[in-house]
Structures are given as C-alpha cells and as structure tokens.
C-alpha cells in the first residue's frame, strides 16, 4: 500500500486547525495579523498549536474546555508552529524570556507577555491540570464575561 505522506499531513493539519477554530480561537497566519492582534489593548490568550500528540490529546482539548469559565481574555488566538512559520516567529518575539515551545499557551496584556504555559507543563500532564492552569491565568488577569 502506497501512502502519500504529504496528503496525510495536510489532512492532519487541517483537522488540527479546525479543532481549535471550532473552539473559538482565531487563526493568525501572517506576521501582520499577529502584530495587529497582539498590539491591541486588553488581554490576548494565544495557543501555539502543533501536530504532536500532546497538542491533540491535551493542549487543544484543554484550550477548548478552559473557556467554560466566567473570566475570559478579550481575544482568543492561535498560531501554528511548523506550519505558519513566519507568524509563529513573530508571535515568539512577544514571548520575551521564554524559549520556543509548542504546544504552549501565552497570555498577553496590552501586548506584553504576562505568563506562558510551556510544553513541559502540558506534555505528560492530564488535560484537567492544564485547564486548571489556564483558568488560573484567566482568574488573575481577565475580566468577567
């Protein structure tokens, strides 16, 4: 059986994009979109998406379920590491003091990094503990919706 790897990966990536978009996150695919969004006043929660197993099994489900909370950021966005490379590079310029990490989450306030939940805080953890960490950020830094 001959499998076309690129077709398989394209389907996988499209499903990963759709999953996080359906959860309510806006995809930022260009450096310009990242800058425009991150420079807006208020709170911005960023999911740095990935094709790895911990993104699909832990991070994306946690990103979706964490939104069932009274306090939420002003903006929910995502960049896709390894897919939208320039957009991801631009996003990482805002994450001063944190090394590149995917999947991961970042909370920005008025364009400045507040905190990141890095891959080592996702991989090997259960989704509920990641949800708890995300909601703790929302509780501390976001307004009730």
Beta strands, then each sheet from edge to edge (+ up, - down):
strand 1: 26-27
strand 2: 43-49
strand 3: 71-72
strand 4: 75-80
strand 5: 104-109
strand 6: 112-117
strand 7: 143-144
sheet 1: 1+ 4+ 2+ 5- 6+
sheet 2: 3+ 7-
end
